[in-house]
Amino acid sequence: MTRTLEPRAMGQDLPRRDGPAKVHGVAIYADETPVENPLYCRVVQSTIARGRVRSVDTTEASTLDGVITVLTPGTAERLASTDDAELAVLQSDDVGFRGQIVAAVVAETFEIAREAAGLVRVEYDAADPDTRLSADRHDLYAPKKVNAGYPTDTDVGNVEDAMALAPVTVEQTYTTPMQHNNPLEPHATTALWDPSGAGFLTLWDSTQGVHPTRATVRGVLGLEEEQVRVVCPFVGGGFGSKGTAHASVVMAAMAARAVPGRPVRLALTRQQMFSLAGYRTPTIQRMQLAAERDGTLRAIAIDVVEQTSRIKEFAEQTGVPTRSMYAGASRRTTHRLAALDVPVPSWMRAPGECPGMFGPEVAMDELAHEVGLDPVELRLRNEPELDPESGKPFSSRNLVACLREGTERFGWAGRDLTPRARLEDGWWVGTGVAASVYPTMRQARSTAAVRFDGGRYIARIGAADLGTGAWTVLPQIAADALGVPVEDVDVLIGDTDFPVASVAGGSSGTATWGSALVEAAREFRDKFGRGAQDGDEVEAGVQPNPEAGSYTMSAYGAQFAEVRVHAYTGEVRVPRLLGVFAAGRILNPRLARSQLLGGMTMGLGMALHEESVLDPRFGHVVNHDLAEYHVPSNADVADLQAHWIDEHDPHVNAMGSKGVGEIGIVGTAAAVVNAAWHATGVRVRDLPVTLDRFLP
């Protein structure tokens, strides 16, 4: 059993330490880094989705007053590594997707750079692009693995026989659209090469991981680790899109090297982010459920079709949650990809689990209707005692407790199973539920240093705060590990000058960085006790969890939604959305609630609004700004609540915590869709839920 901490600071509802700086506007973000005499870079993007650049005429742009240089595939430096085609910026005339960088202007002001970029004339030899995703393509293929290293396919028992013999079956196809992350702060980098010419590069970058970004950039540029420094104290949201370096980071470094001694700023516009910063792949999910008449599952299967970019593969693990969520003797999951002439997909909040729980949870609702069961009761009847996939026990699994507490808080008792049974003032009213899961993990590598200086304990770790609260919760963990008041502890983050830290992703940040801080604090306390002197310091890293191979570790939740659909216009409203979660020890209730509510809000956006509309003729997203790519506002939900149960899990880490950053989005869209069906009797299987689905 993991040696857990006694909570003193942990669990306190402490306000954000970084809050005052942000409220007063003095928190410094990547594009605002105070540097002397900066230049500005503006990229030129391809207007075709497939083909090659025949010529780039920079004459008019270059002669514009204030333009320093224009980089093209013919003039840009040769990179040390082009193994990652997404990062091989300006290394070839080939065009792999619309929006690819084909030139870049560096100028004295942002306005001049923008104007000059519009004066660059690019001619192409265009080919017909292939941009349509469908499940009946002849060229679908199985990737070697899916995101996070999971096996591509699994097959246990015999799903076909179960479907043929079971008294009750559900077989339907569900789809989720392409979606874009859209953090408030755009992707931005300020780059500066050492004026001495020694080959040292500093990047002030909006990133979810300064050390992973350094590792990527130094590899592409052929530099040693000590030649690159990445700094990022604050991030204005990332949601996965800033978890890996994209082309704009490399472009900023290249632009700065072309103008020695002067810093260069590159901030993508909102429109540019729709092709250069990743997105969630659209999914096609064929679901099969075979059950007894009492709802007990005999079999569950999901066959997923997704897209990837022809130039770089990314396979979202959409089918993985089905492997362990419910009991069933026969289970099958498959993933197939279509390589298209589209931008490169990447991480978006809860990759895999978020889209991958939509089809299964709506299918479970359909099964509940088929067998005449309350949908909560159906889930209770299919609760596994052991992980169906691995056969391991769960370190803790309190989905049942989440469902039961949710029914109490939401007022679920007495719900009429009949759809389209409640009409109030011209609105059809219904309620729905869905379950959620997200794996609990910690990364293998992170190190923290703890030092006593001036009467304070100062810890350093190269972690990132995306607005999630790392500036606040990490001192709480360190204080309890040191056995001192939290007011006496500072934790410095966001700089590769600090010890190495993993990326803020997979809801693993706090678990990983916190574990490193615990190790360093314990060593410090063991070595110096209560008599530490100024300058005393210890550095220690994450240790392997000896119980990781013995248990399945995940957070769970249940989301409940009330939906109203106008009987005449089809307008959809969600007046109530409530979630109950089991996420281990809650280290800071204020921060946890913020994360859970934020995830549920994004799930509401997934349900009602978010869809990146790709024009298949030209391969670009046409609603590529926040005027037309709709996200939820305060008016979209009147009563939004997140609760949790007290969960003790001594196996996951020394804090007993699980991630809360992503579990909130998982299941929310399915709950809304299920409630919309209960209100209207219309089953929506293709997101988002728009009013036309309910019109005659």
DRENMILO-408951 format. One record per residue (C-alpha): x, y, z; residue number from 1. Coordinates in steps of 0.001 Angstrom, whole numbers, always signed. Last residue first. Layout:
DRENMILO-408951
((X; Y; Z); NUM)
...
end
This chain:
DRENMILO-408951
((-41477; +17434; -38417); 696)
((-38894; +19419; -36405); 695)
((-36947; +17731; -33625); 694)
((-33619; +17093; -35373); 693)
((-33775; +20610; -36867); 692)
((-33217; +22040; -33374); 691)
((-29622; +20882; -33139); 690)
((-28104; +18155; -30974); 689)
((-24436; +18039; -32000); 688)
((-23776; +15191; -32464); 687)
((-25193; +12252; -34392); 686)
((-27286; +9615; -32615); 685)
((-30301; +11770; -31777); 684)
((-33228; +9637; -30627); 683)
((-36557; +11467; -30905); 682)
((-39074; +10474; -28216); 681)
((-39313; +14136; -27282); 680)
((-38347; +14703; -23659); 679)
((-36849; +11274; -22960); 678)
((-34914; +11537; -26214); 677)
((-33564; +14961; -25224); 676)
((-32597; +13552; -21815); 675)
((-30590; +10787; -23474); 674)
((-28854; +13329; -25697); 673)
((-27999; +15501; -22690); 672)
((-26655; +12536; -20703); 671)
((-24624; +11407; -23727); 670)
((-23034; +14847; -24048); 669)
((-22044; +14839; -20372); 668)
((-20512; +11374; -20364); 667)
((-16884; +12467; -20235); 666)
((-16501; +16245; -19898); 665)
((-16234; +16152; -16100); 664)
((-13644; +13331; -16029); 663)
((-11106; +15571; -17732); 662)
((-9397; +17850; -15231); 661)
((-10331; +15944; -12073); 660)
((-7377; +13557; -11812); 659)
((-7175; +11101; -8945); 658)
((-5854; +11778; -5469); 657)
((-4730; +9553; -2599); 656)
((-1951; +12045; -1903); 655)
((+764; +9384; -1700); 654)
((-374; +7825; -4962); 653)
((-3010; +5501; -6473); 652)
((-3207; +2689; -3924); 651)
((-4495; +4376; -778); 650)
((-7878; +5177; -2348); 649)
((-10313; +6842; +44); 648)
((-13322; +8364; -1667); 647)
((-15577; +11011; -172); 646)
((-18201; +11492; -2865); 645)
((-18157; +14345; -5311); 644)
((-20383; +17174; -6445); 643)
((-20593; +19369; -9546); 642)
((-23603; +21592; -10231); 641)
((-24845; +23666; -13180); 640)
((-28270; +25286; -12813); 639)
((-29220; +27847; -15459); 638)
((-27516; +26347; -18488); 637)
((-27046; +27861; -21939); 636)
((-27336; +31484; -20841); 635)
((-23918; +31383; -19216); 634)
((-22354; +30689; -22596); 633)
((-21562; +27437; -24357); 632)
((-19317; +27304; -27442); 631)
((-20233; +28068; -31042); 630)
((-17813; +27887; -33931); 629)
((-19446; +30660; -35949); 628)
((-18406; +33881; -34202); 627)
((-15727; +31973; -32307); 626)
((-13701; +31507; -35465); 625)
((-13086; +28847; -38094); 624)
((-16607; +28120; -39260); 623)
((-15427; +27100; -42754); 622)
((-13007; +24377; -41700); 621)
((-10758; +23620; -44664); 620)
((-10348; +20747; -47087); 619)
((-11262; +22543; -50322); 618)
((-14054; +20452; -51792); 617)
((-14757; +18649; -48528); 616)
((-15759; +21875; -46760); 615)
((-15175; +20921; -43145); 614)
((-17663; +22096; -40517); 613)
((-16069; +22080; -37068); 612)
((-18937; +21123; -34790); 611)
((-19499; +22305; -31238); 610)
((-22965; +23417; -30285); 609)
((-25408; +21310; -28318); 608)
((-23788; +18138; -26973); 607)
((-20116; +19062; -27372); 606)
((-20821; +22449; -25828); 605)
((-22528; +20725; -22908); 604)
((-19453; +18531; -22544); 603)
((-17331; +21670; -22497); 602)
((-19514; +22944; -19656); 601)
((-19184; +19606; -17854); 600)
((-15395; +19885; -18071); 599)
((-15445; +23423; -16735); 598)
((-17762; +22415; -13898); 597)
((-15393; +19611; -12953); 596)
((-12323; +21829; -13144); 595)
((-13842; +24663; -11120); 594)
((-15177; +22200; -8555); 593)
((-11709; +20741; -8159); 592)
((-10070; +24144; -7739); 591)
((-12454; +25237; -4989); 590)
((-12453; +21820; -3323); 589)
((-8646; +21673; -3037); 588)
((-6974; +18274; -2672); 587)
((-10082; +16187; -3328); 586)
((-9082; +12700; -2224); 585)
((-10046; +10069; -4769); 584)
((-11962; +11114; -7863); 583)
((-15460; +9718; -7431); 582)
((-17769; +12136; -9213); 581)
((-21333; +13438; -9085); 580)
((-22511; +15601; -11959); 579)
((-25552; +17837; -12369); 578)
((-26873; +19699; -15406); 577)
((-30131; +21626; -15220); 576)
((-31829; +24150; -17531); 575)
((-30600; +22446; -20716); 574)
((-32449; +24135; -23583); 573)
((-33156; +22969; -27129); 572)
((-35211; +24949; -29673); 571)
((-37321; +22600; -31794); 570)
((-39516; +25536; -32898); 569)
((-42994; +24175; -32222); 568)
((-42733; +21814; -29226); 567)
((-39764; +23612; -27696); 566)
((-37293; +21076; -26366); 565)
((-36424; +21071; -22669); 564)
((-33545; +19010; -21325); 563)
((-32740; +18017; -17760); 562)
((-29351; +16397; -17364); 561)
((-27686; +13951; -14976); 560)
((-23992; +13074; -15091); 559)
((-22422; +10146; -13268); 558)
((-18749; +9853; -12438); 557)
((-15716; +7639; -12227); 556)
((-11985; +8070; -11679); 555)
((-9714; +5226; -12669); 554)
((-7109; +2788; -11377); 553)
((-7103; -882; -12356); 552)
((-5075; -2670; -9729); 551)
((-2056; -4931; -9311); 550)
((+289; -3496; -11917); 549)
((+201; +22; -10481); 548)
((+725; -1276; -6947); 547)
((+4491; -766; -6788); 546)
((+4071; +2834; -7978); 545)
((+7373; +3674; -9596); 544)
((+9224; +6547; -7915); 543)
((+8871; +10148; -8966); 542)
((+11986; +12206; -8446); 541)
((+14207; +13688; -5763); 540)
((+16221; +16852; -5147); 539)
((+17294; +18067; -1708); 538)
((+18436; +21478; -509); 537)
((+19841; +23204; +2578); 536)
((+20817; +26732; +1540); 535)
((+19497; +28459; +4640); 534)
((+19500; +26013; +7521); 533)
((+17075; +23187; +8266); 532)
((+16651; +22218; +11926); 531)
((+13219; +20624; +11822); 530)
((+14485; +17428; +10204); 529)
((+17425; +17960; +7851); 528)
((+17882; +14625; +6081); 527)
((+14554; +12914; +6743); 526)
((+12643; +16174; +6178); 525)
((+14423; +16846; +2904); 524)
((+13963; +13254; +1770); 523)
((+10273; +13502; +2585); 522)
((+9973; +16796; +761); 521)
((+11712; +15468; -2365); 520)
((+9544; +12345; -2506); 519)
((+6356; +14309; -1816); 518)
((+7254; +16886; -4453); 517)
((+7769; +14147; -7032); 516)
((+4406; +12594; -6127); 515)
((+2745; +16000; -6455); 514)
((+4287; +16451; -9889); 513)
((+2907; +13116; -11067); 512)
((-528; +13100; -9416); 511)
((-1024; +16827; -10042); 510)
((-179; +16504; -13722); 509)
((-1809; +13182; -14597); 508)
((-5230; +14290; -15825); 507)
((-4102; +12880; -19187); 506)
((-2047; +15971; -19795); 505)
((+109; +18558; -18089); 504)
((+3374; +17322; -19570); 503)
((+6004; +15733; -17351); 502)
((+8476; +17615; -15214); 501)
((+12252; +18060; -15276); 500)
((+13897; +20113; -12555); 499)
((+13732; +23906; -12904); 498)
((+15726; +25799; -15535); 497)
((+13169; +24324; -17925); 496)
((+10719; +26901; -16582); 495)
((+7005; +26792; -15686); 494)
((+6959; +26178; -11939); 493)
((+8030; +27623; -8586); 492)
((+6476; +26153; -5443); 491)
((+6370; +28336; -2339); 490)
((+5877; +27070; +1213); 489)
((+5603; +28855; +4573); 488)
((+1891; +29694; +4212); 487)
((+1237; +25979; +3686); 486)
((+2139; +25377; +7329); 485)
((+4830; +22699; +7834); 484)
((+4874; +18901; +7853); 483)
((+7180; +18680; +4852); 482)
((+4850; +16326; +2958); 481)
((+1868; +18368; +4114); 480)
((+3454; +21598; +2900); 479)
((+4508; +20079; -417); 478)
((+967; +18941; -1205); 477)
((-574; +22327; -377); 476)
((+2238; +24090; -2259); 475)
((+1318; +21994; -5336); 474)
((-2371; +22893; -5046); 473)
((-2007; +26639; -5530); 472)
((+316; +27266; -8486); 471)
((-1028; +24038; -9998); 470)
((-4537; +25513; -10131); 469)
((-6085; +24412; -13427); 468)
((-5509; +27708; -15237); 467)
((-3136; +25897; -17537); 466)
((-526; +25656; -14776); 465)
((+2628; +23908; -15948); 464)
((+5347; +21902; -14172); 463)
((+9108; +22444; -14346); 462)
((+9611; +21791; -10634); 461)
((+11046; +23990; -7910); 460)
((+10265; +23938; -4200); 459)
((+10946; +26816; -1834); 458)
((+10587; +26304; +1900); 457)
((+10695; +29616; +3700); 456)
((+12743; +31052; +6579); 455)
((+15072; +32922; +4303); 454)
((+15912; +29858; +2209); 453)
((+15157; +26189; +2667); 452)
((+15295; +24256; -615); 451)
((+13157; +21535; -2161); 450)
((+13888; +20210; -5661); 449)
((+11382; +18262; -7731); 448)
((+11726; +15599; -10412); 447)
((+9281; +14143; -12906); 446)
((+9468; +11011; -15037); 445)
((+7249; +7941; -15159); 444)
((+3974; +9765; -15612); 443)
((+1109; +9292; -13226); 442)
((-2156; +7633; -14011); 441)
((-5825; +7515; -13166); 440)
((-7975; +6518; -16111); 439)
((-11190; +8434; -16876); 438)
((-14720; +7102; -16529); 437)
((-18195; +8491; -17075); 436)
((-21796; +7382; -16658); 435)
((-24828; +8820; -18396); 434)
((-28217; +10089; -17270); 433)
((-31261; +11684; -18829); 432)
((-34226; +13865; -18009); 431)
((-37103; +15091; -20149); 430)
((-39321; +18106; -20753); 429)
((-41249; +18963; -23938); 428)
((-41771; +22721; -23949); 427)
((-45006; +24551; -24846); 426)
((-45789; +25699; -21331); 425)
((-44917; +22302; -19848); 424)
((-45281; +19062; -21799); 423)
((-44293; +15798; -20113); 422)
((-44833; +12373; -21673); 421)
((-42589; +12467; -24730); 420)
((-40680; +9395; -23549); 419)
((-42197; +6907; -21060); 418)
((-39888; +5835; -18227); 417)
((-41641; +8235; -15832); 416)
((-39166; +9444; -13198); 415)
((-40434; +8656; -9679); 414)
((-37035; +9149; -8087); 413)
((-34604; +11250; -10144); 412)
((-34592; +14276; -7858); 411)
((-31172; +15467; -8992); 410)
((-29485; +15241; -5594); 409)
((-30925; +11834; -4769); 408)
((-30405; +10329; -8216); 407)
((-26867; +11701; -8248); 406)
((-26074; +10119; -4904); 405)
((-27110; +6750; -6281); 404)
((-25235; +7117; -9551); 403)
((-22076; +8365; -7874); 402)
((-22216; +5549; -5281); 401)
((-22576; +2986; -8073); 400)
((-19635; +4519; -9912); 399)
((-17498; +4106; -6812); 398)
((-14618; +2111; -8171); 397)
((-11533; +1964; -5987); 396)
((-8168; +317; -6621); 395)
((-10222; -1842; -8964); 394)
((-9463; -5554; -8889); 393)
((-7646; -7036; -11867); 392)
((-9314; -9272; -14455); 391)
((-7626; -7275; -17196); 390)
((-10517; -6332; -19495); 389)
((-13566; -7011; -17341); 388)
((-11995; -5120; -14403); 387)
((-13344; -6940; -11382); 386)
((-16708; -6777; -9604); 385)
((-18416; -5439; -12721); 384)
((-21514; -3195; -12593); 383)
((-24026; -4385; -15166); 382)
((-27098; -4411; -12926); 381)
((-26246; -953; -11586); 380)
((-26075; +414; -15130); 379)
((-29530; -904; -15938); 378)
((-30871; +534; -12659); 377)
((-29741; +4007; -13660); 376)
((-31395; +3626; -17069); 375)
((-34737; +2687; -15446); 374)
((-35699; -570; -17062); 373)
((-38274; -1461; -19732); 372)
((-36054; -3921; -21598); 371)
((-35924; -1928; -24856); 370)
((-35871; +1424; -23044); 369)
((-32865; +410; -20960); 368)
((-31160; -841; -24128); 367)
((-31577; +2552; -25770); 366)
((-30045; +4214; -22724); 365)
((-27155; +1758; -22855); 364)
((-26684; +2679; -26530); 363)
((-26509; +6353; -25554); 362)
((-23816; +5512; -23014); 361)
((-21854; +3318; -25425); 360)
((-21904; +5838; -28308); 359)
((-20901; +8855; -26224); 358)
((-18326; +7186; -23963); 357)
((-15690; +7032; -26694); 356)
((-15999; +10695; -27671); 355)
((-14831; +11826; -24219); 354)
((-12896; +8702; -23198); 353)
((-10596; +8678; -26204); 352)
((-9067; +12111; -25745); 351)
((-10242; +13598; -22440); 350)
((-9763; +17284; -23404); 349)
((-8460; +17459; -26967); 348)
((-5275; +15723; -28039); 347)
((-4216; +15672; -31682); 346)
((-5495; +15729; -35233); 345)
((-3092; +16717; -38030); 344)
((-4613; +18881; -40740); 343)
((-6538; +17200; -43573); 342)
((-5662; +15393; -46797); 341)
((-6942; +12095; -45444); 340)
((-5625; +8905; -43866); 339)
((-8734; +6928; -42875); 338)
((-8302; +5038; -39638); 337)
((-9783; +1901; -38106); 336)
((-10161; +1110; -34393); 335)
((-11677; -2056; -32955); 334)
((-13286; -3100; -29664); 333)
((-14916; -6451; -28899); 332)
((-16444; -7851; -25724); 331)
((-18119; -11144; -24842); 330)
((-18788; -12195; -21244); 329)
((-20189; -8830; -20242); 328)
((-19533; -6562; -17261); 327)
((-19433; -2832; -17908); 326)
((-16813; -106; -18226); 325)
((-13607; -2022; -18853); 324)
((-13179; -2543; -22605); 323)
((-15753; +85; -23558); 322)
((-13406; +2816; -22338); 321)
((-10810; +1838; -25017); 320)
((-12925; +2316; -28140); 319)
((-12115; +5980; -28692); 318)
((-8351; +5631; -28358); 317)
((-7632; +8442; -30834); 316)
((-5191; +7414; -33563); 315)
((-2811; +10158; -34693); 314)
((-789; +9551; -37832); 313)
((+1197; +12205; -39650); 312)
((+1292; +13361; -43298); 311)
((-1953; +11728; -44453); 310)
((-3747; +13255; -41521); 309)
((-5962; +11071; -39387); 308)
((-9608; +10156; -39533); 307)
((-11739; +7928; -37380); 306)
((-13720; +4683; -37629); 305)
((-14639; +2899; -34401); 304)
((-16110; -560; -33860); 303)
((-17671; -890; -30416); 302)
((-18822; -4142; -28861); 301)
((-20749; -5271; -25787); 300)
((-21911; -8792; -25044); 299)
((-24061; -10809; -22659); 298)
((-25247; -7770; -20766); 297)
((-27810; -8092; -18006); 296)
((-30867; -6040; -18952); 295)
((-33516; -8262; -17352); 294)
((-34503; -9596; -20785); 293)
((-30931; -10805; -21255); 292)
((-28570; -8629; -23235); 291)
((-26602; -8168; -26454); 290)
((-25220; -4713; -27170); 289)
((-23598; -3642; -30442); 288)
((-22255; -174; -31181); 287)
((-20872; +1144; -34461); 286)
((-19002; +4355; -33664); 285)
((-18072; +6870; -36366); 284)
((-15642; +9438; -35006); 283)
((-14556; +12945; -35971); 282)
((-10986; +13684; -34883); 281)
((-10493; +16128; -32056); 280)
((-8319; +19054; -33122); 279)
((-4693; +20080; -33598); 278)
((-3053; +23506; -33455); 277)
((-2229; +24444; -37067); 276)
((-5460; +24151; -39072); 275)
((-8152; +25651; -36828); 274)
((-5525; +27679; -34970); 273)
((-5055; +29850; -38048); 272)
((-8587; +31234; -37699); 271)
((-8058; +32219; -34061); 270)
((-4850; +33986; -35054); 269)
((-1545; +32360; -34264); 268)
((+896; +34369; -32200); 267)
((+4518; +34629; -33320); 266)
((+6865; +37031; -31563); 265)
((+10480; +37378; -32612); 264)
((+13387; +38424; -30415); 263)
((+16344; +40173; -32028); 262)
((+19975; +39072; -31859); 261)
((+20150; +37276; -35178); 260)
((+17249; +37781; -37615); 259)
((+16922; +34417; -39434); 258)
((+17381; +32558; -36141); 257)
((+14265; +34313; -34817); 256)
((+12172; +33163; -37777); 255)
((+13360; +29577; -37362); 254)
((+12520; +29573; -33637); 253)
((+9068; +31039; -34326); 252)
((+8430; +28472; -37080); 251)
((+9345; +25618; -34735); 250)
((+6758; +26818; -32227); 249)
((+4179; +27439; -34978); 248)
((+4515; +23885; -36282); 247)
((+3061; +22273; -33174); 246)
((+4622; +21303; -29860); 245)
((+2583; +18848; -27806); 244)
((+333; +19435; -24841); 243)
((-762; +22827; -26143); 242)
((-3865; +21439; -27877); 241)
((-4663; +19277; -24858); 240)
((-7289; +21542; -23299); 239)
((-4829; +24468; -23484); 238)
((-6004; +27391; -21423); 237)
((-4483; +30823; -20935); 236)
((-1134; +29464; -19841); 235)
((+1033; +31112; -17195); 234)
((+4639; +30669; -16031); 233)
((+5895; +29421; -19407); 232)
((+9635; +29450; -20069); 231)
((+11538; +27141; -22423); 230)
((+15347; +27089; -22430); 229)
((+17308; +25462; -25220); 228)
((+21091; +25031; -25520); 227)
((+21315; +22803; -22422); 226)
((+19373; +20078; -24198); 225)
((+21751; +19966; -27138); 224)
((+20590; +21318; -30464); 223)
((+19680; +19660; -33773); 222)
((+16796; +22012; -34602); 221)
((+14090; +19330; -34722); 220)
((+15498; +17497; -31717); 219)
((+15973; +20694; -29726); 218)
((+12366; +21653; -30429); 217)
((+10851; +18369; -29296); 216)
((+12837; +18011; -26063); 215)
((+12268; +21665; -25201); 214)
((+8523; +21286; -25696); 213)
((+8504; +18186; -23482); 212)
((+10374; +20153; -20785); 211)
((+8133; +23227; -20904); 210)
((+4914; +21224; -20733); 209)
((+1386; +22444; -21311); 208)
((+2692; +25185; -23564); 207)
((+2280; +28851; -24340); 206)
((+5906; +29528; -25206); 205)
((+8604; +31876; -24053); 204)
((+11383; +30224; -26032); 203)
((+15048; +30866; -25317); 202)
((+17670; +29597; -27763); 201)
((+21412; +29279; -27211); 200)
((+23591; +28902; -30299); 199)
((+26666; +30761; -29090); 198)
((+26031; +33599; -31517); 197)
((+26529; +36236; -28851); 196)
((+23008; +37552; -29511); 195)
((+21563; +34418; -27825); 194)
((+18614; +33362; -29936); 193)
((+15236; +34739; -28929); 192)
((+11751; +33323; -29494); 191)
((+8366; +34582; -28313); 190)
((+5721; +31921; -28875); 189)
((+1936; +31955; -29095); 188)
((-929; +29495; -29442); 187)
((-4019; +31553; -28776); 186)
((-5105; +32395; -25218); 185)
((-8828; +31694; -24820); 184)
((-8347; +28016; -25547); 183)
((-10143; +26927; -28738); 182)
((-9959; +23119; -28566); 181)
((-11421; +22269; -31980); 180)
((-14078; +19659; -32757); 179)
((-14579; +17247; -35662); 178)
((-17951; +15603; -35300); 177)
((-19200; +12743; -33105); 176)
((-21107; +9864; -34649); 175)
((-23293; +7016; -33438); 174)
((-24175; +3798; -35239); 173)
((-26744; +1365; -33851); 172)
((-27169; -2272; -32875); 171)
((-29153; -2958; -29716); 170)
((-30079; -6518; -28811); 169)
((-32590; -8309; -26612); 168)
((-33289; -12059; -26503); 167)
((-29610; -12872; -27087); 166)
((-28825; -15612; -29622); 165)
((-27587; -13823; -32733); 164)
((-25956; -10918; -30892); 163)
((-24212; -13343; -28537); 162)
((-22985; -15426; -31454); 161)
((-21524; -12372; -33155); 160)
((-19937; -11072; -29942); 159)
((-17951; -14239; -29363); 158)
((-15656; -14300; -26333); 157)
((-12959; -11645; -25992); 156)
((-11735; -9448; -28862); 155)
((-9447; -6446; -28482); 154)
((-8209; -4064; -31167); 153)
((-5660; -1250; -31465); 152)
((-3737; -2111; -28307); 151)
((-3238; +919; -26034); 150)
((-59; +2998; -26329); 149)
((-1414; +6292; -25002); 148)
((-3090; +6961; -28362); 147)
((-3810; +3918; -30504); 146)
((-1495; +1162; -31650); 145)
((-227; -379; -34896); 144)
((-2944; +1507; -36753); 143)
((-5669; -572; -38425); 142)
((-6504; +557; -41945); 141)
((-9414; +2041; -43882); 140)
((-8682; +2084; -47622); 139)
((-11948; +696; -48985); 138)
((-14027; +3470; -47429); 137)
((-17339; +2236; -46015); 136)
((-17141; +3906; -42609); 135)
((-16904; +7380; -44074); 134)
((-14549; +10352; -43796); 133)
((-14319; +12728; -46743); 132)
((-11136; +14777; -47253); 131)
((-9406; +13406; -50349); 130)
((-7922; +16384; -52157); 129)
((-7768; +16713; -55960); 128)
((-4274; +17824; -56888); 127)
((-2963; +21361; -57096); 126)
((+218; +22581; -58724); 125)
((+463; +25763; -56748); 124)
((+1277; +29455; -57034); 123)
((+2015; +31568; -53977); 122)
((+2003; +35362; -53996); 121)
((+3100; +37018; -50743); 120)
((+1240; +40314; -50409); 119)
((-1130; +39121; -47683); 118)
((+1862; +38206; -45539); 117)
((+3090; +41764; -45991); 116)
((-62; +43212; -44463); 115)
((+109; +40938; -41425); 114)
((+3806; +41562; -40896); 113)
((+3259; +45311; -41167); 112)
((+453; +45185; -38590); 111)
((+2438; +43060; -36139); 110)
((+5319; +45493; -36273); 109)
((+8972; +45440; -37348); 108)
((+8578; +42576; -39768); 107)
((+9177; +38851; -40236); 106)
((+7058; +37211; -42939); 105)
((+6444; +33485; -43218); 104)
((+5898; +31085; -46096); 103)
((+4126; +27806; -46966); 102)
((+2625; +26988; -43546); 101)
((-90; +24370; -43979); 100)
((-3623; +25803; -43963); 99)
((-5033; +23322; -46454); 98)
((-3369; +19962; -46012); 97)
((-326; +17967; -47163); 96)
((+1391; +20474; -49437); 95)
((+4760; +19427; -50861); 94)
((+7303; +22143; -51661); 93)
((+9521; +20895; -48871); 92)
((+11334; +21984; -45726); 91)
((+9180; +25032; -44998); 90)
((+8201; +23635; -41570); 89)
((+9090; +19997; -40938); 88)
((+7128; +20078; -37662); 87)
((+3998; +18318; -38956); 86)
((+6194; +15906; -40925); 85)
((+7830; +14579; -37773); 84)
((+10960; +12847; -39062); 83)
((+12184; +16147; -40489); 82)
((+15241; +16398; -38273); 81)
((+18218; +18752; -38398); 80)
((+16203; +21474; -40098); 79)
((+17337; +23137; -43273); 78)
((+17077; +26934; -43012); 77)
((+14374; +28746; -44977); 76)
((+15103; +30218; -48393); 75)
((+13507; +27857; -50922); 74)
((+10648; +26666; -48738); 73)
((+9925; +30333; -48034); 72)
((+11008; +32856; -45404); 71)
((+10376; +36553; -45909); 70)
((+12730; +39015; -44261); 69)
((+12914; +42337; -42426); 68)
((+9681; +43993; -43559); 67)
((+9381; +47515; -42182); 66)
((+8731; +49287; -45493); 65)
((+7158; +46899; -47980); 64)
((+9754; +45828; -50528); 63)
((+9836; +42246; -49302); 62)
((+6070; +41804; -49611); 61)
((+5933; +42968; -53208); 60)
((+8831; +40784; -54286); 59)
((+7940; +37666; -52277); 58)
((+6801; +35532; -55209); 57)
((+6547; +31900; -54129); 56)
((+6526; +29267; -56858); 55)
((+5211; +25796; -57738); 54)
((+4115; +24843; -54237); 53)
((+2880; +21249; -54290); 52)
((-349; +19300; -54238); 51)
((-3064; +18659; -51697); 50)
((-5284; +20812; -49496); 49)
((-4961; +24075; -51392); 48)
((-4921; +27622; -50016); 47)
((-1629; +27117; -48215); 46)
((-920; +29334; -45261); 45)
((+1296; +32392; -44916); 44)
((+2674; +32879; -41415); 43)
((+3102; +36185; -39619); 42)
((+6203; +36866; -37542); 41)
((+6743; +39958; -35437); 40)
((+9967; +41629; -34346); 39)
((+10808; +42550; -30783); 38)
((+12892; +45567; -29665); 37)
((+13696; +44459; -26117); 36)
((+11728; +41671; -24502); 35)
((+8884; +41793; -21988); 34)
((+6924; +38579; -22597); 33)
((+3439; +39524; -23743); 32)
((+3068; +36840; -26417); 31)
((+3940; +34094; -23945); 30)
((+1745; +35247; -21075); 29)
((+2696; +37495; -18169); 28)
((+338; +37804; -15211); 27)
((+18; +41537; -14504); 26)
((-3616; +41974; -15511); 25)
((-4911; +42764; -12026); 24)
((-7240; +39765; -12030); 23)
((-4483; +37513; -13333); 22)
((-1926; +38609; -10767); 21)
((-4535; +38409; -7986); 20)
((-5543; +34853; -8933); 19)
((-2085; +33273; -9094); 18)
((-2298; +32031; -5524); 17)
((-5732; +30624; -6209); 16)
((-7972; +30589; -3170); 15)
((-7654; +27812; -573); 14)
((-10549; +25439; +116); 13)
((-8463; +23133; +2283); 12)
((-8365; +19451; +1350); 11)
((-4605; +19268; +1419); 10)
((-3194; +21793; +3887); 9)
((-3498; +19379; +6784); 8)
((-3873; +16003; +5151); 7)
((-1890; +13064; +6537); 6)
((+61; +11763; +3587); 5)
((-161; +8291; +2083); 4)
((+2460; +5536; +2033); 3)
((+1274; +3471; -919); 2)
((+0; +0; +0); 1)
end
